[in-house]
Amino acid sequence: MTAPDQYVLPGLVQDEIDRFDYNPNDKCADRWYPEGKDVPIVVDPHFGGGRPTVKGRGVTVDIIQRRFSIAKESIADIARDFRLPRSVVEEVIRVRAA
């Protein structure tokens, strides 16, 4: 329950706020999960120059998408080259296609 002088963020705004990881020391946003935290894609300024990458790996989403769509490489080859689970490569391709 909120006090009369408290504001409540609309659900849509709160959902977006929940897509961020925050630094416990300064409470600033560290990472953004543009598709939600259940998808292994993250924007982290420490990896990929601020471009979307595979969480914990630094492999950019663009590289995976280009190798699949433009170079016509198989998901298995991409997964092997980057030492990623096939399911992660599939998820990245699915998200980029949407």
Secondary structure as GFF3:
##gff-version 3
##sequence-region A 1 98
A	DSSP	alpha_helix	11	17	.	.	.	ID=ss1
A	DSSP	beta_strand	20	22	.	.	.	ID=ss2
A	DSSP	beta_strand	29	32	.	.	.	ID=ss3
A	DSSP	beta_strand	41	43	.	.	.	ID=ss4
A	DSSP	three_ten_helix	48	50	.	.	.	ID=ss5
A	DSSP	beta_strand	52	54	.	.	.	ID=ss6
A	DSSP	alpha_helix	61	69	.	.	.	ID=ss7
A	DSSP	alpha_helix	75	82	.	.	.	ID=ss8
A	DSSP	alpha_helix	86	97	.	.	.	ID=ss9
###
